[in-house]
Amino acid sequence: MKWLTDSLCTYTFNLMVKSESQQLDKLFHALGDATRREMLRVLSEGEKTVSELAQPFAISLAAASKHIKSLEAAGLLTREVRWREHRCRLNAAKMAQAHSWLSYYEQFWTSRLDKLESLLREDAQEDSKK
């Protein structure tokens, strides 16, 4: 029975990791496009319609809608339909997931650069003693 419990726990954990990885993939895919990043910046000023989001770009409403769907799939914006109008609102809290992932590497590189600085200083001190 323990083997069954262990395998279920492993399976559940693997599903959770895969799900988190897929969500992170969607997030970075959405953030990887300059048009979508600019749309997010515009949304940081407040709620906008799809037409308002498309206006600054030389793109069709259909193209704007594809960008919005990508942002929506990543959880970076929410869309609400009011009559015939689609209104979009920024969900900046989702960016915390990307920040969290990136901060690990920031700490990694900071520690590596600190180590390199320490080695260079030691080397410089040895050279000055010669």
PyMOL commands that place a pseudoatom at each C-alpha (Angstrom):
pseudoatom trace, name=CA, resn=MET, resi=1, chain=A, elem=C, hetatm=0, pos=[0.000, 0.000, 0.000]
pseudoatom trace, name=CA, resn=LYS, resi=2, chain=A, elem=C, hetatm=0, pos=[2.912, 2.348, 0.725]
pseudoatom trace, name=CA, resn=TRP, resi=3, chain=A, elem=C, hetatm=0, pos=[4.138, 2.000, -2.860]
pseudoatom trace, name=CA, resn=LEU, resi=4, chain=A, elem=C, hetatm=0, pos=[0.721, 3.186, -4.066]
pseudoatom trace, name=CA, resn=THR, resi=5, chain=A, elem=C, hetatm=0, pos=[0.766, 6.201, -1.750]
pseudoatom trace, name=CA, resn=ASP, resi=6, chain=A, elem=C, hetatm=0, pos=[4.339, 7.056, -2.769]
pseudoatom trace, name=CA, resn=SER, resi=7, chain=A, elem=C, hetatm=0, pos=[3.579, 6.760, -6.479]
pseudoatom trace, name=CA, resn=LEU, resi=8, chain=A, elem=C, hetatm=0, pos=[0.435, 8.911, -6.122]
pseudoatom trace, name=CA, resn=CYS, resi=9, chain=A, elem=C, hetatm=0, pos=[2.429, 11.568, -4.262]
pseudoatom trace, name=CA, resn=THR, resi=10, chain=A, elem=C, hetatm=0, pos=[5.131, 11.497, -6.943]
pseudoatom trace, name=CA, resn=TYR, resi=11, chain=A, elem=C, hetatm=0, pos=[2.528, 11.698, -9.716]
pseudoatom trace, name=CA, resn=THR, resi=12, chain=A, elem=C, hetatm=0, pos=[0.760, 14.627, -8.024]
pseudoatom trace, name=CA, resn=PHE, resi=13, chain=A, elem=C, hetatm=0, pos=[4.060, 16.454, -7.460]
pseudoatom trace, name=CA, resn=ASN, resi=14, chain=A, elem=C, hetatm=0, pos=[5.078, 15.938, -11.108]
pseudoatom trace, name=CA, resn=LEU, resi=15, chain=A, elem=C, hetatm=0, pos=[1.719, 17.306, -12.277]
pseudoatom trace, name=CA, resn=MET, resi=16, chain=A, elem=C, hetatm=0, pos=[2.134, 20.368, -10.055]
pseudoatom trace, name=CA, resn=VAL, resi=17, chain=A, elem=C, hetatm=0, pos=[5.660, 21.028, -11.345]
pseudoatom trace, name=CA, resn=LYS, resi=18, chain=A, elem=C, hetatm=0, pos=[4.555, 20.529, -14.956]
pseudoatom trace, name=CA, resn=SER, resi=19, chain=A, elem=C, hetatm=0, pos=[1.599, 22.861, -14.436]
pseudoatom trace, name=CA, resn=GLU, resi=20, chain=A, elem=C, hetatm=0, pos=[3.809, 25.557, -12.868]
pseudoatom trace, name=CA, resn=SER, resi=21, chain=A, elem=C, hetatm=0, pos=[6.313, 25.162, -15.690]
pseudoatom trace, name=CA, resn=GLN, resi=22, chain=A, elem=C, hetatm=0, pos=[3.598, 25.493, -18.326]
pseudoatom trace, name=CA, resn=GLN, resi=23, chain=A, elem=C, hetatm=0, pos=[2.232, 28.611, -16.630]
pseudoatom trace, name=CA, resn=LEU, resi=24, chain=A, elem=C, hetatm=0, pos=[5.733, 30.121, -16.519]
pseudoatom trace, name=CA, resn=ASP, resi=25, chain=A, elem=C, hetatm=0, pos=[6.159, 29.284, -20.228]
pseudoatom trace, name=CA, resn=LYS, resi=26, chain=A, elem=C, hetatm=0, pos=[2.929, 31.147, -21.041]
pseudoatom trace, name=CA, resn=LEU, resi=27, chain=A, elem=C, hetatm=0, pos=[4.019, 34.066, -18.903]
pseudoatom trace, name=CA, resn=PHE, resi=28, chain=A, elem=C, hetatm=0, pos=[7.432, 34.470, -20.545]
pseudoatom trace, name=CA, resn=HIS, resi=29, chain=A, elem=C, hetatm=0, pos=[5.915, 33.905, -23.992]
pseudoatom trace, name=CA, resn=ALA, resi=30, chain=A, elem=C, hetatm=0, pos=[3.490, 36.756, -23.335]
pseudoatom trace, name=CA, resn=LEU, resi=31, chain=A, elem=C, hetatm=0, pos=[6.243, 39.010, -21.987]
pseudoatom trace, name=CA, resn=GLY, resi=32, chain=A, elem=C, hetatm=0, pos=[8.554, 38.105, -24.882]
pseudoatom trace, name=CA, resn=ASP, resi=33, chain=A, elem=C, hetatm=0, pos=[6.779, 40.353, -27.372]
pseudoatom trace, name=CA, resn=ALA, resi=34, chain=A, elem=C, hetatm=0, pos=[7.293, 44.133, -27.471]
pseudoatom trace, name=CA, resn=THR, resi=35, chain=A, elem=C, hetatm=0, pos=[3.692, 44.827, -28.514]
pseudoatom trace, name=CA, resn=ARG, resi=36, chain=A, elem=C, hetatm=0, pos=[2.323, 42.833, -25.583]
pseudoatom trace, name=CA, resn=ARG, resi=37, chain=A, elem=C, hetatm=0, pos=[4.720, 44.510, -23.140]
pseudoatom trace, name=CA, resn=GLU, resi=38, chain=A, elem=C, hetatm=0, pos=[3.559, 47.910, -24.383]
pseudoatom trace, name=CA, resn=MET, resi=39, chain=A, elem=C, hetatm=0, pos=[-0.071, 46.820, -24.018]
pseudoatom trace, name=CA, resn=LEU, resi=40, chain=A, elem=C, hetatm=0, pos=[0.666, 45.933, -20.401]
pseudoatom trace, name=CA, resn=ARG, resi=41, chain=A, elem=C, hetatm=0, pos=[2.258, 49.340, -19.869]
pseudoatom trace, name=CA, resn=VAL, resi=42, chain=A, elem=C, hetatm=0, pos=[-0.833, 51.025, -21.326]
pseudoatom trace, name=CA, resn=LEU, resi=43, chain=A, elem=C, hetatm=0, pos=[-3.053, 48.898, -19.079]
pseudoatom trace, name=CA, resn=SER, resi=44, chain=A, elem=C, hetatm=0, pos=[-1.028, 50.016, -16.057]
pseudoatom trace, name=CA, resn=GLU, resi=45, chain=A, elem=C, hetatm=0, pos=[-2.658, 53.421, -16.614]
pseudoatom trace, name=CA, resn=GLY, resi=46, chain=A, elem=C, hetatm=0, pos=[-6.129, 51.893, -16.294]
pseudoatom trace, name=CA, resn=GLU, resi=47, chain=A, elem=C, hetatm=0, pos=[-8.778, 49.759, -17.951]
pseudoatom trace, name=CA, resn=LYS, resi=48, chain=A, elem=C, hetatm=0, pos=[-8.892, 49.919, -21.779]
pseudoatom trace, name=CA, resn=THR, resi=49, chain=A, elem=C, hetatm=0, pos=[-10.997, 48.523, -24.598]
pseudoatom trace, name=CA, resn=VAL, resi=50, chain=A, elem=C, hetatm=0, pos=[-9.498, 46.255, -27.255]
pseudoatom trace, name=CA, resn=SER, resi=51, chain=A, elem=C, hetatm=0, pos=[-9.739, 49.166, -29.714]
pseudoatom trace, name=CA, resn=GLU, resi=52, chain=A, elem=C, hetatm=0, pos=[-7.875, 51.455, -27.313]
pseudoatom trace, name=CA, resn=LEU, resi=53, chain=A, elem=C, hetatm=0, pos=[-5.142, 48.839, -26.883]
pseudoatom trace, name=CA, resn=ALA, resi=54, chain=A, elem=C, hetatm=0, pos=[-4.810, 48.339, -30.655]
pseudoatom trace, name=CA, resn=GLN, resi=55, chain=A, elem=C, hetatm=0, pos=[-4.781, 52.056, -31.537]
pseudoatom trace, name=CA, resn=PRO, resi=56, chain=A, elem=C, hetatm=0, pos=[-1.082, 52.913, -30.855]
pseudoatom trace, name=CA, resn=PHE, resi=57, chain=A, elem=C, hetatm=0, pos=[0.061, 50.030, -33.084]
pseudoatom trace, name=CA, resn=ALA, resi=58, chain=A, elem=C, hetatm=0, pos=[-0.219, 49.550, -36.826]
pseudoatom trace, name=CA, resn=ILE, resi=59, chain=A, elem=C, hetatm=0, pos=[-2.163, 46.311, -36.344]
pseudoatom trace, name=CA, resn=SER, resi=60, chain=A, elem=C, hetatm=0, pos=[-5.684, 45.115, -37.022]
pseudoatom trace, name=CA, resn=LEU, resi=61, chain=A, elem=C, hetatm=0, pos=[-8.208, 44.434, -34.277]
pseudoatom trace, name=CA, resn=ALA, resi=62, chain=A, elem=C, hetatm=0, pos=[-7.799, 40.721, -35.054]
pseudoatom trace, name=CA, resn=ALA, resi=63, chain=A, elem=C, hetatm=0, pos=[-4.037, 40.951, -34.439]
pseudoatom trace, name=CA, resn=ALA, resi=64, chain=A, elem=C, hetatm=0, pos=[-4.617, 42.951, -31.257]
pseudoatom trace, name=CA, resn=SER, resi=65, chain=A, elem=C, hetatm=0, pos=[-7.079, 40.304, -30.126]
pseudoatom trace, name=CA, resn=LYS, resi=66, chain=A, elem=C, hetatm=0, pos=[-4.428, 37.570, -30.596]
pseudoatom trace, name=CA, resn=HIS, resi=67, chain=A, elem=C, hetatm=0, pos=[-1.995, 39.544, -28.430]
pseudoatom trace, name=CA, resn=ILE, resi=68, chain=A, elem=C, hetatm=0, pos=[-4.695, 40.051, -25.806]
pseudoatom trace, name=CA, resn=LYS, resi=69, chain=A, elem=C, hetatm=0, pos=[-5.531, 36.326, -25.805]
pseudoatom trace, name=CA, resn=SER, resi=70, chain=A, elem=C, hetatm=0, pos=[-1.851, 35.564, -25.173]
pseudoatom trace, name=CA, resn=LEU, resi=71, chain=A, elem=C, hetatm=0, pos=[-1.780, 38.005, -22.250]
pseudoatom trace, name=CA, resn=GLU, resi=72, chain=A, elem=C, hetatm=0, pos=[-5.044, 36.570, -20.971]
pseudoatom trace, name=CA, resn=ALA, resi=73, chain=A, elem=C, hetatm=0, pos=[-3.744, 32.972, -21.186]
pseudoatom trace, name=CA, resn=ALA, resi=74, chain=A, elem=C, hetatm=0, pos=[-0.732, 34.032, -19.124]
pseudoatom trace, name=CA, resn=GLY, resi=75, chain=A, elem=C, hetatm=0, pos=[-3.040, 35.606, -16.547]
pseudoatom trace, name=CA, resn=LEU, resi=76, chain=A, elem=C, hetatm=0, pos=[-1.565, 39.070, -17.100]
pseudoatom trace, name=CA, resn=LEU, resi=77, chain=A, elem=C, hetatm=0, pos=[-4.884, 40.635, -17.961]
pseudoatom trace, name=CA, resn=THR, resi=78, chain=A, elem=C, hetatm=0, pos=[-8.554, 39.990, -17.480]
pseudoatom trace, name=CA, resn=ARG, resi=79, chain=A, elem=C, hetatm=0, pos=[-11.150, 40.737, -20.101]
pseudoatom trace, name=CA, resn=GLU, resi=80, chain=A, elem=C, hetatm=0, pos=[-14.741, 41.599, -19.350]
pseudoatom trace, name=CA, resn=VAL, resi=81, chain=A, elem=C, hetatm=0, pos=[-17.457, 41.832, -21.964]
pseudoatom trace, name=CA, resn=ARG, resi=82, chain=A, elem=C, hetatm=0, pos=[-19.924, 44.677, -21.439]
pseudoatom trace, name=CA, resn=TRP, resi=83, chain=A, elem=C, hetatm=0, pos=[-22.567, 44.571, -24.134]
pseudoatom trace, name=CA, resn=ARG, resi=84, chain=A, elem=C, hetatm=0, pos=[-20.461, 44.572, -27.310]
pseudoatom trace, name=CA, resn=GLU, resi=85, chain=A, elem=C, hetatm=0, pos=[-17.400, 46.119, -25.726]
pseudoatom trace, name=CA, resn=HIS, resi=86, chain=A, elem=C, hetatm=0, pos=[-14.453, 44.092, -24.461]
pseudoatom trace, name=CA, resn=ARG, resi=87, chain=A, elem=C, hetatm=0, pos=[-12.692, 45.849, -21.577]
pseudoatom trace, name=CA, resn=CYS, resi=88, chain=A, elem=C, hetatm=0, pos=[-9.234, 44.746, -20.432]
pseudoatom trace, name=CA, resn=ARG, resi=89, chain=A, elem=C, hetatm=0, pos=[-7.658, 45.202, -17.026]
pseudoatom trace, name=CA, resn=LEU, resi=90, chain=A, elem=C, hetatm=0, pos=[-4.072, 44.530, -15.933]
pseudoatom trace, name=CA, resn=ASN, resi=91, chain=A, elem=C, hetatm=0, pos=[-3.382, 41.713, -13.487]
pseudoatom trace, name=CA, resn=ALA, resi=92, chain=A, elem=C, hetatm=0, pos=[0.096, 42.784, -12.362]
pseudoatom trace, name=CA, resn=ALA, resi=93, chain=A, elem=C, hetatm=0, pos=[0.200, 40.210, -9.561]
pseudoatom trace, name=CA, resn=LYS, resi=94, chain=A, elem=C, hetatm=0, pos=[0.993, 37.538, -12.171]
pseudoatom trace, name=CA, resn=MET, resi=95, chain=A, elem=C, hetatm=0, pos=[4.289, 39.301, -12.894]
pseudoatom trace, name=CA, resn=ALA, resi=96, chain=A, elem=C, hetatm=0, pos=[5.399, 38.314, -9.399]
pseudoatom trace, name=CA, resn=GLN, resi=97, chain=A, elem=C, hetatm=0, pos=[5.750, 34.747, -10.684]
pseudoatom trace, name=CA, resn=ALA, resi=98, chain=A, elem=C, hetatm=0, pos=[8.250, 35.892, -13.332]
pseudoatom trace, name=CA, resn=HIS, resi=99, chain=A, elem=C, hetatm=0, pos=[10.018, 38.089, -10.791]
pseudoatom trace, name=CA, resn=SER, resi=100, chain=A, elem=C, hetatm=0, pos=[10.329, 35.175, -8.389]
pseudoatom trace, name=CA, resn=TRP, resi=101, chain=A, elem=C, hetatm=0, pos=[11.844, 32.950, -11.073]
pseudoatom trace, name=CA, resn=LEU, resi=102, chain=A, elem=C, hetatm=0, pos=[14.280, 35.670, -12.172]
pseudoatom trace, name=CA, resn=SER, resi=103, chain=A, elem=C, hetatm=0, pos=[15.284, 36.597, -8.620]
pseudoatom trace, name=CA, resn=TYR, resi=104, chain=A, elem=C, hetatm=0, pos=[16.792, 33.126, -8.127]
pseudoatom trace, name=CA, resn=TYR, resi=105, chain=A, elem=C, hetatm=0, pos=[19.177, 33.819, -10.999]
pseudoatom trace, name=CA, resn=GLU, resi=106, chain=A, elem=C, hetatm=0, pos=[19.847, 37.328, -9.755]
pseudoatom trace, name=CA, resn=GLN, resi=107, chain=A, elem=C, hetatm=0, pos=[21.032, 35.816, -6.465]
pseudoatom trace, name=CA, resn=PHE, resi=108, chain=A, elem=C, hetatm=0, pos=[23.015, 33.172, -8.349]
pseudoatom trace, name=CA, resn=TRP, resi=109, chain=A, elem=C, hetatm=0, pos=[24.870, 35.738, -10.479]
pseudoatom trace, name=CA, resn=THR, resi=110, chain=A, elem=C, hetatm=0, pos=[25.347, 38.160, -7.602]
pseudoatom trace, name=CA, resn=SER, resi=111, chain=A, elem=C, hetatm=0, pos=[27.071, 35.465, -5.555]
pseudoatom trace, name=CA, resn=ARG, resi=112, chain=A, elem=C, hetatm=0, pos=[29.211, 34.459, -8.549]
pseudoatom trace, name=CA, resn=LEU, resi=113, chain=A, elem=C, hetatm=0, pos=[30.241, 38.050, -9.216]
pseudoatom trace, name=CA, resn=ASP, resi=114, chain=A, elem=C, hetatm=0, pos=[31.010, 38.595, -5.521]
pseudoatom trace, name=CA, resn=LYS, resi=115, chain=A, elem=C, hetatm=0, pos=[33.248, 35.529, -5.606]
pseudoatom trace, name=CA, resn=LEU, resi=116, chain=A, elem=C, hetatm=0, pos=[34.974, 36.797, -8.761]
pseudoatom trace, name=CA, resn=GLU, resi=117, chain=A, elem=C, hetatm=0, pos=[35.529, 40.217, -7.154]
pseudoatom trace, name=CA, resn=SER, resi=118, chain=A, elem=C, hetatm=0, pos=[37.041, 38.553, -4.096]
pseudoatom trace, name=CA, resn=LEU, resi=119, chain=A, elem=C, hetatm=0, pos=[39.412, 36.476, -6.244]
pseudoatom trace, name=CA, resn=LEU, resi=120, chain=A, elem=C, hetatm=0, pos=[40.471, 39.520, -8.261]
pseudoatom trace, name=CA, resn=ARG, resi=121, chain=A, elem=C, hetatm=0, pos=[41.182, 41.494, -5.098]
pseudoatom trace, name=CA, resn=GLU, resi=122, chain=A, elem=C, hetatm=0, pos=[43.254, 38.642, -3.685]
pseudoatom trace, name=CA, resn=ASP, resi=123, chain=A, elem=C, hetatm=0, pos=[45.169, 38.448, -6.957]
pseudoatom trace, name=CA, resn=ALA, resi=124, chain=A, elem=C, hetatm=0, pos=[45.747, 42.211, -6.982]
pseudoatom trace, name=CA, resn=GLN, resi=125, chain=A, elem=C, hetatm=0, pos=[47.027, 42.100, -3.371]
pseudoatom trace, name=CA, resn=GLU, resi=126, chain=A, elem=C, hetatm=0, pos=[49.446, 39.292, -4.249]
pseudoatom trace, name=CA, resn=ASP, resi=127, chain=A, elem=C, hetatm=0, pos=[50.698, 41.277, -7.255]
pseudoatom trace, name=CA, resn=SER, resi=128, chain=A, elem=C, hetatm=0, pos=[51.240, 44.414, -5.125]
pseudoatom trace, name=CA, resn=LYS, resi=129, chain=A, elem=C, hetatm=0, pos=[53.334, 42.407, -2.632]
pseudoatom trace, name=CA, resn=LYS, resi=130, chain=A, elem=C, hetatm=0, pos=[55.726, 41.244, -5.357]
for i in range(1, 130): cmd.bond("trace and resi %d" % i, "trace and resi %d" % (i + 1))
show_as sticks, trace
zoom trace
